[in-house]
Amino acid sequence: MSTSTLMLELPIAWVAAGASAVTLVVVLAALRAQSRRIAALTAAVDTERRQRDALEQQFQALLTCSRELGDRVREQSRRERTILAQIQHTEPSADTEAAIAQAGKLMAKGMPLDEISDLCDLTQGELELLARLQRRPEAA
């Protein structure tokens, strides 16, 4: 190899080495930028997972609460049916029937309802109902 050929080939090798170095720097910069984007996306995915987990916990709590409320409503309905059955099978006692008859007589004499309530141990509502029932035949 001659010196002139070597002199021509040496700058070409440097240019090739320089181009390779520039290419390497550009590739490394692109890899760094891509690595930062991946890190940012990974952080965003982690945040979304944490939020999803929190929502799932809240949903499970609501589901548990809903089940408990359903159980409580069913129990309340059962108690209500039991009480209604007891009411339907309860007949007025002789004392109550006597109090109602006495209250009817006192109403017919014109005594005020609050005094009848005290004497007959009946509520104001019971006496008002009795008064309406006594007036009903008159309207017919």
PyMOL commands that set and color helices and strands:
alter all, ss='L'
color gray80, all
select helices_A, chain A and resi 3-88+94-108+113-120+124-139
alter helices_A, ss='H'
color red, helices_A
deselect
rebuild
show_as cartoon
